[in-house]
Amino acid sequence: MTAQTDEKEAEKIEELTGESEIVLEEEDSKKDLKEKRGIIKQTLYEGSKKLKHIVPKGKHL
């Protein structure tokens, strides 16, 4: 009987670890995307000239 509970606990732990890994990957990808956007916006800004107006209205970087 304890062997079954141990197996269930192990399965539950594996399931939770898998879910947490997925959540972490999603957060990392969002963070990377945010950093990329920041870099792109910074490169499109040059002194007093705003080059970001080259991007058509409604389009996002």
N, C-alpha and C positions, 0 to 999 in steps of 0.2 A: 504494500500500500504506500509506503514512503517512497518507493522507487517511482511510482506514478506521479506523485506530487513533485518530486525532484525534477522529473522530465517536464512536467507542466511549467514549473518555475523556470527551467532552462529555456524552454520555448518562448515563454513570455519575455524573458530577458533579451533573447535574440531579436524578438519582434520589436521591442522598445529601442534597442540599439539601432536597428535598421531604420526605424522612424526618425530617430534623432539625427542620424547621419544624413538623411534626406533633407531635414530641416536645415541643418548646417550648410549643406551644399547650396540650397536655395538662397540662404542669407549671404553666403560668399559670392554667389553670382550677382546678386543685387548690388553688393558693395563694389564689385569689380566694374559693373555697368555704370555706377555712379561716378567712380573715379575716371573712367574713360570719358564720360560726358564732360566732366570738369576739365580734363586735359584738352579736349576738342574745343570747348568754349574759350579756354585760355589762349589757345593757338590762333583762334579766329579774331582775337582782339589785339590790335596793334597800335599802341599809343592812343592818339586822339581819333584814329580811324577805326570804326567798328566794322570789321569784315564779316561779322556774323549776319549782317543784313543781306549778304549774298544768298543765304539759305532762303528758299521760297517760304512764304507765309504758310503756316499750317504744317510744315515739315519739321520734324524734331531730329536732333542729332542723336 
